[in-house]
């Protein structure tokens, strides 16, 4: 198992997302867990990150990465990880499907 050392965000780690970075920070402080915060920007999108070691010494990253778009597999719509973004995507897809049905029905008239 890895030894706990310096918290280095560029070191190997596993990442998870959460909905409330404020609640996460409060919990880490409450538990006395040392952590490092980072804010990164990519293409005008900002992501908050917190890094810490689990009890076995593995580096963990928690982020609000639902701000980042998911890169689609060819033929799939662009979507985001957040529930709100998924709901918006579903609404767009439903609207597109309705428009396609309307278009097909006018072609058969």
N, C-alpha and C positions, 0 to 999 in steps of 0.2 A: 504494500500500500504506500501511496505517496506520503511524504513528510510534510506537515504544515510548514510553510515558509512565508515569505513575503507575498502579499496579495498583489499579483501582477496581472492586470486584465489582458495582457498579450500572451500569457501562458495558456496552456491547454486547459479547456474547461467545457462544461456542458451548460446549455442555456435554456431557460424557461421564461415564459412571459407571465405577467400578472396584470391585473386590472387596476391595482392601487399601489403605486410606489410609496405613497405616504404611509399606508398601513404596513407595508413591508418594512420600511425603515423603522417605524415605531416598534414592530415586533423584534427586529434584530437588536435594537437598543435595549428593549425589555429583557431579552435573553442574554445580553452581554456579548453578542457576537460581533467581532471586529469585521468591518466591511470597508470597501472603497467605492465611491460613487463616480460615475462618468456620464457625460452628456456628449453624444456624438451627433454629427449632422451628415446626412448623405442626400444629395440632390434636393436640398431645402427642407428635408424632413428630419426632425430632431427625435432622438431616442434617449431615454433615461436608462441607465444601467447601474446595477449594484452587484459587486463581486464579493464573495466570501468563501471560506472553506467549510465543507461539511465535517462532521465529527471524525471521519476517516481521512481527512486531509485533501479530499478532492475539491477542485475549484468549481464554484457554482456562479453562474451569472443569472440574474433575474432582470428582465427589462420590460418596458412597455412597447415592445416591438410590433404591436398590432398597428402602429402608425405606418409601418413599412408595407408596401404592396407585395403580394406574393407573385413571384415570376411564374407566369402560366406555362403549362405544358402546351404544345402546339394544339390549337383548336379549342382550348378552354378559355373562359373569360377571366380577366384580371380580377382578383379578389383580395381581401385583406383578412387577417386572422380574427379580427374583433367581431363580436356578435352584431354590433350595429352595422358594420360594413357588410356582413353576410346578409342581413335583412335588406339593406339597400340593394345589394346585388340581386337578391331574389325578386325584389320589386321590379328592377330593370328587366330581368329575364322574363318575368311574367308579362310585362308590357310588350316586350319584343315578340313573345309568342302570340299575344292577342293581335298585334299588328300583322303578323304573318298569316293568321287565320282569316283576318279581315281581307287581306290582300288576296288570298286563295279563293275566298268566297266571291269576291268581285270578278275574278278571272273566270269563274264557272257560270256566271250569269249571262 
